[in-house]
């Protein structure tokens, strides 16, 4: 999977700065952090996956995303 670490870093920095500036509760910080991580994982591209079926091999290359 290709994951965009810079985007996650930016989202987390934005979340931490906003939390500091607005005095977020720990629950709000945790929710924002989990949202950022969820976006990071779901945005990953799935590359080079092969599934062996009973009669053939199925290929997926660089076109799908996790759901």
mmCIF file of the N, C-alpha and C atoms, coordinates in Angstrom:
data_MODEL
# 
_entry.id   MODEL 
# 
loop_
_atom_site.group_PDB 
_atom_site.id 
_atom_site.type_symbol 
_atom_site.label_atom_id 
_atom_site.label_alt_id 
_atom_site.label_comp_id 
_atom_site.label_asym_id 
_atom_site.label_entity_id 
_atom_site.label_seq_id 
_atom_site.pdbx_PDB_ins_code 
_atom_site.Cartn_x 
_atom_site.Cartn_y 
_atom_site.Cartn_z 
_atom_site.occupancy 
_atom_site.B_iso_or_equiv 
_atom_site.pdbx_formal_charge 
_atom_site.auth_seq_id 
_atom_site.auth_comp_id 
_atom_site.auth_asym_id 
_atom_site.auth_atom_id 
_atom_site.pdbx_PDB_model_num 
ATOM 1   N N  . UNK A 1 1  ? 0.840   -1.181  0.000   1.00 0.00 ? 1  UNK A N  1 
ATOM 2   C CA . UNK A 1 1  ? 0.000   0.000   0.000   1.00 0.00 ? 1  UNK A CA 1 
ATOM 3   C C  . UNK A 1 1  ? 0.882   1.239   0.000   1.00 0.00 ? 1  UNK A C  1 
ATOM 4   N N  . UNK A 1 2  ? 0.446   2.233   -0.687  1.00 0.00 ? 2  UNK A N  1 
ATOM 5   C CA . UNK A 1 2  ? 1.146   3.512   -0.704  1.00 0.00 ? 2  UNK A CA 1 
ATOM 6   C C  . UNK A 1 2  ? 0.411   4.468   0.237   1.00 0.00 ? 2  UNK A C  1 
ATOM 7   N N  . UNK A 1 3  ? 1.085   4.864   1.311   1.00 0.00 ? 3  UNK A N  1 
ATOM 8   C CA . UNK A 1 3  ? 0.466   5.751   2.295   1.00 0.00 ? 3  UNK A CA 1 
ATOM 9   C C  . UNK A 1 3  ? 1.158   7.105   2.256   1.00 0.00 ? 3  UNK A C  1 
ATOM 10  N N  . UNK A 1 4  ? 0.407   8.171   2.384   1.00 0.00 ? 4  UNK A N  1 
ATOM 11  C CA . UNK A 1 4  ? 0.928   9.533   2.317   1.00 0.00 ? 4  UNK A CA 1 
ATOM 12  C C  . UNK A 1 4  ? 1.203   10.060  3.730   1.00 0.00 ? 4  UNK A C  1 
ATOM 13  N N  . UNK A 1 5  ? 2.424   9.825   4.191   1.00 0.00 ? 5  UNK A N  1 
ATOM 14  C CA . UNK A 1 5  ? 2.812   10.201  5.549   1.00 0.00 ? 5  UNK A CA 1 
ATOM 15  C C  . UNK A 1 5  ? 2.757   11.712  5.766   1.00 0.00 ? 5  UNK A C  1 
ATOM 16  N N  . UNK A 1 6  ? 3.097   12.495  4.747   1.00 0.00 ? 6  UNK A N  1 
ATOM 17  C CA . UNK A 1 6  ? 3.083   13.952  4.888   1.00 0.00 ? 6  UNK A CA 1 
ATOM 18  C C  . UNK A 1 6  ? 1.679   14.499  5.135   1.00 0.00 ? 6  UNK A C  1 
ATOM 19  N N  . UNK A 1 7  ? 0.687   13.898  4.489   1.00 0.00 ? 7  UNK A N  1 
ATOM 20  C CA . UNK A 1 7  ? -0.688  14.325  4.711   1.00 0.00 ? 7  UNK A CA 1 
ATOM 21  C C  . UNK A 1 7  ? -1.117  14.021  6.139   1.00 0.00 ? 7  UNK A C  1 
ATOM 22  N N  . UNK A 1 8  ? -0.772  12.824  6.636   1.00 0.00 ? 8  UNK A N  1 
ATOM 23  C CA . UNK A 1 8  ? -1.110  12.479  8.017   1.00 0.00 ? 8  UNK A CA 1 
ATOM 24  C C  . UNK A 1 8  ? -0.425  13.443  8.980   1.00 0.00 ? 8  UNK A C  1 
ATOM 25  N N  . UNK A 1 9  ? 0.840   13.724  8.751   1.00 0.00 ? 9  UNK A N  1 
ATOM 26  C CA . UNK A 1 9  ? 1.569   14.658  9.614   1.00 0.00 ? 9  UNK A CA 1 
ATOM 27  C C  . UNK A 1 9  ? 0.892   16.020  9.624   1.00 0.00 ? 9  UNK A C  1 
ATOM 28  N N  . UNK A 1 10 ? 0.513   16.518  8.460   1.00 0.00 ? 10 UNK A N  1 
ATOM 29  C CA . UNK A 1 10 ? -0.165  17.810  8.369   1.00 0.00 ? 10 UNK A CA 1 
ATOM 30  C C  . UNK A 1 10 ? -1.498  17.815  9.097   1.00 0.00 ? 10 UNK A C  1 
ATOM 31  N N  . UNK A 1 11 ? -2.269  16.737  8.915   1.00 0.00 ? 11 UNK A N  1 
ATOM 32  C CA . UNK A 1 11 ? -3.563  16.637  9.609   1.00 0.00 ? 11 UNK A CA 1 
ATOM 33  C C  . UNK A 1 11 ? -3.377  16.622  11.125  1.00 0.00 ? 11 UNK A C  1 
ATOM 34  N N  . UNK A 1 12 ? -2.375  15.878  11.603  1.00 0.00 ? 12 UNK A N  1 
ATOM 35  C CA . UNK A 1 12 ? -2.143  15.801  13.045  1.00 0.00 ? 12 UNK A CA 1 
ATOM 36  C C  . UNK A 1 12 ? -1.654  17.135  13.614  1.00 0.00 ? 12 UNK A C  1 
ATOM 37  N N  . UNK A 1 13 ? -0.775  17.813  12.880  1.00 0.00 ? 13 UNK A N  1 
ATOM 38  C CA . UNK A 1 13 ? -0.314  19.129  13.331  1.00 0.00 ? 13 UNK A CA 1 
ATOM 39  C C  . UNK A 1 13 ? -1.457  20.134  13.390  1.00 0.00 ? 13 UNK A C  1 
ATOM 40  N N  . UNK A 1 14 ? -2.299  20.133  12.366  1.00 0.00 ? 14 UNK A N  1 
ATOM 41  C CA . UNK A 1 14 ? -3.460  21.020  12.356  1.00 0.00 ? 14 UNK A CA 1 
ATOM 42  C C  . UNK A 1 14 ? -4.378  20.713  13.533  1.00 0.00 ? 14 UNK A C  1 
ATOM 43  N N  . UNK A 1 15 ? -4.607  19.414  13.768  1.00 0.00 ? 15 UNK A N  1 
ATOM 44  C CA . UNK A 1 15 ? -5.462  19.005  14.873  1.00 0.00 ? 15 UNK A CA 1 
ATOM 45  C C  . UNK A 1 15 ? -4.882  19.470  16.208  1.00 0.00 ? 15 UNK A C  1 
ATOM 46  N N  . UNK A 1 16 ? -3.575  19.279  16.412  1.00 0.00 ? 16 UNK A N  1 
ATOM 47  C CA . UNK A 1 16 ? -2.957  19.660  17.690  1.00 0.00 ? 16 UNK A CA 1 
ATOM 48  C C  . UNK A 1 16 ? -2.972  21.175  17.905  1.00 0.00 ? 16 UNK A C  1 
ATOM 49  N N  . UNK A 1 17 ? -2.709  21.933  16.842  1.00 0.00 ? 17 UNK A N  1 
ATOM 50  C CA . UNK A 1 17 ? -2.739  23.392  16.966  1.00 0.00 ? 17 UNK A CA 1 
ATOM 51  C C  . UNK A 1 17 ? -4.151  23.900  17.255  1.00 0.00 ? 17 UNK A C  1 
ATOM 52  N N  . UNK A 1 18 ? -5.134  23.328  16.565  1.00 0.00 ? 18 UNK A N  1 
ATOM 53  C CA . UNK A 1 18 ? -6.526  23.717  16.795  1.00 0.00 ? 18 UNK A CA 1 
ATOM 54  C C  . UNK A 1 18 ? -6.951  23.357  18.221  1.00 0.00 ? 18 UNK A C  1 
ATOM 55  N N  . UNK A 1 19 ? -6.556  22.162  18.662  1.00 0.00 ? 19 UNK A N  1 
ATOM 56  C CA . UNK A 1 19 ? -6.892  21.730  20.017  1.00 0.00 ? 19 UNK A CA 1 
ATOM 57  C C  . UNK A 1 19 ? -6.310  22.680  21.058  1.00 0.00 ? 19 UNK A C  1 
ATOM 58  N N  . UNK A 1 20 ? -5.081  23.092  20.838  1.00 0.00 ? 20 UNK A N  1 
ATOM 59  C CA . UNK A 1 20 ? -4.425  24.021  21.765  1.00 0.00 ? 20 UNK A CA 1 
ATOM 60  C C  . UNK A 1 20 ? -5.121  25.380  21.753  1.00 0.00 ? 20 UNK A C  1 
ATOM 61  N N  . UNK A 1 21 ? -5.361  25.903  20.547  1.00 0.00 ? 21 UNK A N  1 
ATOM 62  C CA . UNK A 1 21 ? -5.961  27.239  20.414  1.00 0.00 ? 21 UNK A CA 1 
ATOM 63  C C  . UNK A 1 21 ? -7.389  27.296  20.955  1.00 0.00 ? 21 UNK A C  1 
ATOM 64  N N  . UNK A 1 22 ? -8.136  26.193  20.803  1.00 0.00 ? 22 UNK A N  1 
ATOM 65  C CA . UNK A 1 22 ? -9.546  26.189  21.193  1.00 0.00 ? 22 UNK A CA 1 
ATOM 66  C C  . UNK A 1 22 ? -9.818  25.457  22.501  1.00 0.00 ? 22 UNK A C  1 
ATOM 67  N N  . UNK A 1 23 ? -8.770  24.968  23.154  1.00 0.00 ? 23 UNK A N  1 
ATOM 68  C CA . UNK A 1 23 ? -8.938  24.312  24.438  1.00 0.00 ? 23 UNK A CA 1 
ATOM 69  C C  . UNK A 1 23 ? -9.790  23.055  24.390  1.00 0.00 ? 23 UNK A C  1 
ATOM 70  N N  . UNK A 1 24 ? -9.547  22.207  23.391  1.00 0.00 ? 24 UNK A N  1 
ATOM 71  C CA . UNK A 1 24 ? -10.327 20.985  23.239  1.00 0.00 ? 24 UNK A CA 1 
ATOM 72  C C  . UNK A 1 24 ? -10.164 20.054  24.437  1.00 0.00 ? 24 UNK A C  1 
ATOM 73  N N  . UNK A 1 25 ? -11.204 19.291  24.684  1.00 0.00 ? 25 UNK A N  1 
ATOM 74  C CA . UNK A 1 25 ? -11.150 18.248  25.713  1.00 0.00 ? 25 UNK A CA 1 
ATOM 75  C C  . UNK A 1 25 ? -10.375 17.045  25.158  1.00 0.00 ? 25 UNK A C  1 
ATOM 76  N N  . UNK A 1 26 ? -9.905  16.162  26.031  1.00 0.00 ? 26 UNK A N  1 
ATOM 77  C CA . UNK A 1 26 ? -9.236  14.950  25.539  1.00 0.00 ? 26 UNK A CA 1 
ATOM 78  C C  . UNK A 1 26 ? -10.117 14.130  24.593  1.00 0.00 ? 26 UNK A C  1 
ATOM 79  N N  . UNK A 1 27 ? -11.422 14.104  24.821  1.00 0.00 ? 27 UNK A N  1 
ATOM 80  C CA . UNK A 1 27 ? -12.319 13.366  23.923  1.00 0.00 ? 27 UNK A CA 1 
ATOM 81  C C  . UNK A 1 27 ? -12.314 13.957  22.510  1.00 0.00 ? 27 UNK A C  1 
ATOM 82  N N  . UNK A 1 28 ? -12.327 15.280  22.413  1.00 0.00 ? 28 UNK A N  1 
ATOM 83  C CA . UNK A 1 28 ? -12.294 15.922  21.093  1.00 0.00 ? 28 UNK A CA 1 
ATOM 84  C C  . UNK A 1 28 ? -10.962 15.661  20.397  1.00 0.00 ? 28 UNK A C  1 
ATOM 85  N N  . UNK A 1 29 ? -9.868  15.709  21.141  1.00 0.00 ? 29 UNK A N  1 
ATOM 86  C CA . UNK A 1 29 ? -8.541  15.439  20.565  1.00 0.00 ? 29 UNK A CA 1 
ATOM 87  C C  . UNK A 1 29 ? -8.491  14.006  20.047  1.00 0.00 ? 29 UNK A C  1 
ATOM 88  N N  . UNK A 1 30 ? -8.960  13.060  20.842  1.00 0.00 ? 30 UNK A N  1 
ATOM 89  C CA . UNK A 1 30 ? -8.945  11.656  20.432  1.00 0.00 ? 30 UNK A CA 1 
ATOM 90  C C  . UNK A 1 30 ? -9.801  11.432  19.183  1.00 0.00 ? 30 UNK A C  1 
ATOM 91  N N  . UNK A 1 31 ? -10.960 12.059  19.123  1.00 0.00 ? 31 UNK A N  1 
ATOM 92  C CA . UNK A 1 31 ? -11.834 11.915  17.951  1.00 0.00 ? 31 UNK A CA 1 
ATOM 93  C C  . UNK A 1 31 ? -11.173 12.494  16.703  1.00 0.00 ? 31 UNK A C  1 
ATOM 94  N N  . UNK A 1 32 ? -10.567 13.662  16.824  1.00 0.00 ? 32 UNK A N  1 
ATOM 95  C CA . UNK A 1 32 ? -9.900  14.278  15.672  1.00 0.00 ? 32 UNK A CA 1 
ATOM 96  C C  . UNK A 1 32 ? -8.702  13.454  15.227  1.00 0.00 ? 32 UNK A C  1 
ATOM 97  N N  . UNK A 1 33 ? -7.962  12.893  16.187  1.00 0.00 ? 33 UNK A N  1 
ATOM 98  C CA . UNK A 1 33 ? -6.810  12.068  15.847  1.00 0.00 ? 33 UNK A CA 1 
ATOM 99  C C  . UNK A 1 33 ? -7.250  10.785  15.145  1.00 0.00 ? 33 UNK A C  1 
ATOM 100 N N  . UNK A 1 34 ? -8.289  10.168  15.630  1.00 0.00 ? 34 UNK A N  1 
ATOM 101 C CA . UNK A 1 34 ? -8.765  8.940   14.983  1.00 0.00 ? 34 UNK A CA 1 
ATOM 102 C C  . UNK A 1 34 ? -9.319  9.236   13.591  1.00 0.00 ? 34 UNK A C  1 
ATOM 103 N N  . UNK A 1 35 ? -9.951  10.394  13.401  1.00 0.00 ? 35 UNK A N  1 
ATOM 104 C CA . UNK A 1 35 ? -10.419 10.784  12.065  1.00 0.00 ? 35 UNK A CA 1 
ATOM 105 C C  . UNK A 1 35 ? -9.248  10.956  11.100  1.00 0.00 ? 35 UNK A C  1 
ATOM 106 N N  . UNK A 1 36 ? -8.174  11.587  11.563  1.00 0.00 ? 36 UNK A N  1 
ATOM 107 C CA . UNK A 1 36 ? -6.991  11.795  10.715  1.00 0.00 ? 36 UNK A CA 1 
ATOM 108 C C  . UNK A 1 36 ? -6.365  10.457  10.326  1.00 0.00 ? 36 UNK A C  1 
ATOM 109 N N  . UNK A 1 37 ? -6.266  9.551   11.262  1.00 0.00 ? 37 UNK A N  1 
ATOM 110 C CA . UNK A 1 37 ? -5.684  8.232   10.977  1.00 0.00 ? 37 UNK A CA 1 
ATOM 111 C C  . UNK A 1 37 ? -6.590  7.450   10.041  1.00 0.00 ? 37 UNK A C  1 
ATOM 112 N N  . UNK A 1 38 ? -7.896  7.542   10.240  1.00 0.00 ? 38 UNK A N  1 
ATOM 113 C CA . UNK A 1 38 ? -8.844  6.870   9.361   1.00 0.00 ? 38 UNK A CA 1 
ATOM 114 C C  . UNK A 1 38 ? -8.710  7.375   7.924   1.00 0.00 ? 38 UNK A C  1 
ATOM 115 N N  . UNK A 1 39 ? -8.629  8.697   7.744   1.00 0.00 ? 39 UNK A N  1 
ATOM 116 C CA . UNK A 1 39 ? -8.441  9.268   6.395   1.00 0.00 ? 39 UNK A CA 1 
ATOM 117 C C  . UNK A 1 39 ? -7.139  8.777   5.785   1.00 0.00 ? 39 UNK A C  1 
ATOM 118 N N  . UNK A 1 40 ? -6.085  8.715   6.584   1.00 0.00 ? 40 UNK A N  1 
ATOM 119 C CA . UNK A 1 40 ? -4.772  8.271   6.122   1.00 0.00 ? 40 UNK A CA 1 
ATOM 120 C C  . UNK A 1 40 ? -4.825  6.830   5.604   1.00 0.00 ? 40 UNK A C  1 
ATOM 121 N N  . UNK A 1 41 ? -5.456  5.957   6.351   1.00 0.00 ? 41 UNK A N  1 
ATOM 122 C CA . UNK A 1 41 ? -5.509  4.552   5.965   1.00 0.00 ? 41 UNK A CA 1 
ATOM 123 C C  . UNK A 1 41 ? -6.436  4.344   4.779   1.00 0.00 ? 41 UNK A C  1 
ATOM 124 N N  . UNK A 1 42 ? -7.588  4.990   4.777   1.00 0.00 ? 42 UNK A N  1 
ATOM 125 C CA . UNK A 1 42 ? -8.543  4.802   3.680   1.00 0.00 ? 42 UNK A CA 1 
ATOM 126 C C  . UNK A 1 42 ? -8.055  5.393   2.365   1.00 0.00 ? 42 UNK A C  1 
ATOM 127 N N  . UNK A 1 43 ? -7.165  6.361   2.418   1.00 0.00 ? 43 UNK A N  1 
ATOM 128 C CA . UNK A 1 43 ? -6.650  6.988   1.208   1.00 0.00 ? 43 UNK A CA 1 
ATOM 129 C C  . UNK A 1 43 ? -5.536  6.177   0.562   1.00 0.00 ? 43 UNK A C  1 
ATOM 130 N N  . UNK A 1 44 ? -5.102  5.119   1.204   1.00 0.00 ? 44 UNK A N  1 
ATOM 131 C CA . UNK A 1 44 ? -3.991  4.317   0.683   1.00 0.00 ? 44 UNK A CA 1 
ATOM 132 C C  . UNK A 1 44 ? -4.375  3.641   -0.624  1.00 0.00 ? 44 UNK A C  1 
ATOM 133 N N  . UNK A 1 45 ? -3.450  3.617   -1.539  1.00 0.00 ? 45 UNK A N  1 
ATOM 134 C CA . UNK A 1 45 ? -3.650  2.894   -2.788  1.00 0.00 ? 45 UNK A CA 1 
ATOM 135 C C  . UNK A 1 45 ? -3.223  1.450   -2.620  1.00 0.00 ? 45 UNK A C  1 
ATOM 136 N N  . UNK A 1 46 ? -4.000  0.536   -3.122  1.00 0.00 ? 46 UNK A N  1 
ATOM 137 C CA . UNK A 1 46 ? -3.667  -0.877  -3.075  1.00 0.00 ? 46 UNK A CA 1 
ATOM 138 C C  . UNK A 1 46 ? -2.979  -1.221  -4.387  1.00 0.00 ? 46 UNK A C  1 
ATOM 139 N N  . UNK A 1 47 ? -1.742  -1.731  -4.293  1.00 0.00 ? 47 UNK A N  1 
ATOM 140 C CA . UNK A 1 47 ? -0.938  -1.965  -5.489  1.00 0.00 ? 47 UNK A CA 1 
ATOM 141 C C  . UNK A 1 47 ? -0.466  -3.417  -5.517  1.00 0.00 ? 47 UNK A C  1 
ATOM 142 N N  . UNK A 1 48 ? -0.642  -4.051  -6.649  1.00 0.00 ? 48 UNK A N  1 
ATOM 143 C CA . UNK A 1 48 ? -0.067  -5.371  -6.873  1.00 0.00 ? 48 UNK A CA 1 
ATOM 144 C C  . UNK A 1 48 ? -0.661  -6.513  -6.073  1.00 0.00 ? 48 UNK A C  1 
ATOM 145 N N  . UNK A 1 49 ? -1.950  -6.461  -5.797  1.00 0.00 ? 49 UNK A N  1 
ATOM 146 C CA . UNK A 1 49 ? -2.593  -7.534  -5.052  1.00 0.00 ? 49 UNK A CA 1 
ATOM 147 C C  . UNK A 1 49 ? -2.971  -8.646  -6.021  1.00 0.00 ? 49 UNK A C  1 
ATOM 148 N N  . UNK A 1 50 ? -2.667  -9.892  -5.635  1.00 0.00 ? 50 UNK A N  1 
ATOM 149 C CA . UNK A 1 50 ? -3.068  -11.049 -6.427  1.00 0.00 ? 50 UNK A CA 1 
ATOM 150 C C  . UNK A 1 50 ? -3.873  -11.985 -5.545  1.00 0.00 ? 50 UNK A C  1 
ATOM 151 N N  . UNK A 1 51 ? -4.970  -12.479 -6.091  1.00 0.00 ? 51 UNK A N  1 
ATOM 152 C CA . UNK A 1 51 ? -5.800  -13.458 -5.392  1.00 0.00 ? 51 UNK A CA 1 
ATOM 153 C C  . UNK A 1 51 ? -5.899  -14.686 -6.287  1.00 0.00 ? 51 UNK A C  1 
ATOM 154 N N  . UNK A 1 52 ? -5.542  -15.826 -5.733  1.00 0.00 ? 52 UNK A N  1 
ATOM 155 C CA . UNK A 1 52 ? -5.599  -17.072 -6.499  1.00 0.00 ? 52 UNK A CA 1 
ATOM 156 C C  . UNK A 1 52 ? -6.982  -17.681 -6.340  1.00 0.00 ? 52 UNK A C  1 
ATOM 157 N N  . UNK A 1 53 ? -7.739  -17.703 -7.443  1.00 0.00 ? 53 UNK A N  1 
ATOM 158 C CA . UNK A 1 53 ? -9.049  -18.340 -7.445  1.00 0.00 ? 53 UNK A CA 1 
ATOM 159 C C  . UNK A 1 53 ? -8.918  -19.802 -7.847  1.00 0.00 ? 53 UNK A C  1 
ATOM 160 N N  . UNK A 1 54 ? -10.029 -20.521 -7.853  1.00 0.00 ? 54 UNK A N  1 
ATOM 161 C CA . UNK A 1 54 ? -9.966  -21.945 -8.193  1.00 0.00 ? 54 UNK A CA 1 
ATOM 162 C C  . UNK A 1 54 ? -9.543  -22.210 -9.639  1.00 0.00 ? 54 UNK A C  1 
ATOM 163 N N  . UNK A 1 55 ? -9.823  -21.253 -10.524 1.00 0.00 ? 55 UNK A N  1 
ATOM 164 C CA . UNK A 1 55 ? -9.512  -21.490 -11.928 1.00 0.00 ? 55 UNK A CA 1 
ATOM 165 C C  . UNK A 1 55 ? -8.602  -20.438 -12.550 1.00 0.00 ? 55 UNK A C  1 
ATOM 166 N N  . UNK A 1 56 ? -8.257  -19.384 -11.800 1.00 0.00 ? 56 UNK A N  1 
ATOM 167 C CA . UNK A 1 56 ? -7.357  -18.366 -12.344 1.00 0.00 ? 56 UNK A CA 1 
ATOM 168 C C  . UNK A 1 56 ? -6.864  -17.451 -11.237 1.00 0.00 ? 56 UNK A C  1 
ATOM 169 N N  . UNK A 1 57 ? -5.861  -16.634 -11.562 1.00 0.00 ? 57 UNK A N  1 
ATOM 170 C CA . UNK A 1 57 ? -5.336  -15.639 -10.633 1.00 0.00 ? 57 UNK A CA 1 
ATOM 171 C C  . UNK A 1 57 ? -5.919  -14.288 -11.001 1.00 0.00 ? 57 UNK A C  1 
ATOM 172 N N  . UNK A 1 58 ? -6.431  -13.584 -10.012 1.00 0.00 ? 58 UNK A N  1 
ATOM 173 C CA . UNK A 1 58 ? -7.002  -12.260 -10.209 1.00 0.00 ? 58 UNK A CA 1 
ATOM 174 C C  . UNK A 1 58 ? -5.981  -11.223 -9.781  1.00 0.00 ? 58 UNK A C  1 
ATOM 175 N N  . UNK A 1 59 ? -5.729  -10.252 -10.649 1.00 0.00 ? 59 UNK A N  1 
ATOM 176 C CA . UNK A 1 59 ? -4.761  -9.192  -10.361 1.00 0.00 ? 59 UNK A CA 1 
ATOM 177 C C  . UNK A 1 59 ? -5.464  -7.876  -10.136 1.00 0.00 ? 59 UNK A C  1 
ATOM 178 N N  . UNK A 1 60 ? -4.925  -7.081  -9.242  1.00 0.00 ? 60 UNK A N  1 
ATOM 179 C CA . UNK A 1 60 ? -5.377  -5.711  -9.016  1.00 0.00 ? 60 UNK A CA 1 
ATOM 180 C C  . UNK A 1 60 ? -4.115  -4.887  -8.949  1.00 0.00 ? 60 UNK A C  1 
ATOM 181 N N  . UNK A 1 61 ? -4.007  -3.906  -9.793  1.00 0.00 ? 61 UNK A N  1 
ATOM 182 C CA . UNK A 1 61 ? -2.770  -3.141  -9.831  1.00 0.00 ? 61 UNK A CA 1 
ATOM 183 C C  . UNK A 1 61 ? -3.044  -1.663  -9.924  1.00 0.00 ? 61 UNK A C  1 
ATOM 184 N N  . UNK A 1 62 ? -2.773  -0.959  -8.830  1.00 0.00 ? 62 UNK A N  1 
ATOM 185 C CA . UNK A 1 62 ? -2.716  0.512   -8.814  1.00 0.00 ? 62 UNK A CA 1 
ATOM 186 C C  . UNK A 1 62 ? -4.019  1.208   -9.185  1.00 0.00 ? 62 UNK A C  1 
ATOM 187 N N  . UNK A 1 63 ? -5.160  0.567   -8.999  1.00 0.00 ? 63 UNK A N  1 
ATOM 188 C CA . UNK A 1 63 ? -6.409  1.214   -9.355  1.00 0.00 ? 63 UNK A CA 1 
ATOM 189 C C  . UNK A 1 63 ? -7.420  1.267   -8.219  1.00 0.00 ? 63 UNK A C  1 
ATOM 190 N N  . UNK A 1 64 ? -7.175  0.537   -7.154  1.00 0.00 ? 64 UNK A N  1 
ATOM 191 C CA . UNK A 1 64 ? -8.177  0.470   -6.085  1.00 0.00 ? 64 UNK A CA 1 
ATOM 192 C C  . UNK A 1 64 ? -7.764  1.250   -4.860  1.00 0.00 ? 64 UNK A C  1 
ATOM 193 N N  . UNK A 1 65 ? -8.686  1.413   -3.954  1.00 0.00 ? 65 UNK A N  1 
ATOM 194 C CA . UNK A 1 65 ? -8.422  2.044   -2.662  1.00 0.00 ? 65 UNK A CA 1 
ATOM 195 C C  . UNK A 1 65 ? -9.121  1.217   -1.605  1.00 0.00 ? 65 UNK A C  1 
ATOM 196 N N  . UNK A 1 66 ? -8.588  1.259   -0.406  1.00 0.00 ? 66 UNK A N  1 
ATOM 197 C CA . UNK A 1 66 ? -9.211  0.526   0.683   1.00 0.00 ? 66 UNK A CA 1 
ATOM 198 C C  . UNK A 1 66 ? -10.584 1.113   0.983   1.00 0.00 ? 66 UNK A C  1 
ATOM 199 N N  . UNK A 1 67 ? -11.511 0.256   1.393   1.00 0.00 ? 67 UNK A N  1 
ATOM 200 C CA . UNK A 1 67 ? -12.843 0.726   1.724   1.00 0.00 ? 67 UNK A CA 1 
ATOM 201 C C  . UNK A 1 67 ? -13.288 0.142   3.034   1.00 0.00 ? 67 UNK A C  1 
# 
